[in-house]
């Protein structure tokens, strides 16, 4: 059975006897999703290089018969999600361009339905940069929350977070390494809170030592 844009493709009805088992996913795209009945696997070929699709898979394979009022379907996210919150700790801090470099552009998600459901991502490939232009938003008066983005899950992180900011009018750059971002698991949302600022160098009132008397010079007769 195929489900397209919220409506069944044609009327589908229960058999006179027996049960049906359903393998569920969304959105419907026959080119991107395949089901192997023998292996009982659902494979999603995800292309995240342009606008990301929020691929969903059934957490179970629900069953029912003609006595079932409605088949209960539970779905989970195949991708991961990231978002960034920036705050300023000093006056005159503003945020410029923020880029998440080298996220994976494509990947293959395989959902295996056995006694328990397992999900494995493989063949992550290509690079995709997510760029936000905040036009040097003032972080002194309020934080800047950047829109959440869908990303291909990765166990070994290659992406880095790079951003520019102004501190007292000076343009500076910073890069958050891949190890700090950590791995991304499917179905999980990762929120990164970034605080930008600097601690001003201050001096207390200096003290000046008195001149230390030198050792008297032995008198030399003339």
Secondary structure, DSSP 4 states (H G I P E B T S, - for coil): --EETTEESS-----SSS-EE---EES--TTTEEEETTTTEEEEEEE-SSSPP--EEESS--EE-TT-SS----EEESSEEEEEEEEESSTTEEEEEEEEEEEEEEEEEEEEESSSEEEEEEEEEEEEEEEEEEEEEETTTS-EEEEEEEE--BSS---EEEEEEEETTEEEEEEE-HHHH--B-TT-EEEEEEEE--PPP--PPP--PPPPPPPPPPP---
